[in-house]
Amino acid sequence: MEIVTHDLMHSLVGETVNVFSVQNEQQVGELEIANVETGKINTEEFSSFSISLHGDPNNQLPQDNYLFKHSAFGEYPMFMSIYDVDKYQIVISRKRS
């Protein structure tokens, strides 16, 4: 069972997640979940969704793997890309079980 799902993340829109380095688990920032959208890959075999986040433009986080923490899902590592001074995106694509 996957912990981070489209429905769960959609229910968290407007909430803040804490972002940590996967190397040393030091907190590197906080981001607000701005939007969750169904991805283009949505077949019987695969599913996908994207998570858009907003952050502080004075604390830009580079594209990398991060450990995200929130009381709704605990800790979960995800790859995140920055696409504007304060905007980030996570894309999750999975093979259905």
Helices and strands as residue ranges (DSSP letters): H 6-11, E 16-21, E 27-38, E 46-54, E 64-70, E 74-84, E 87-95
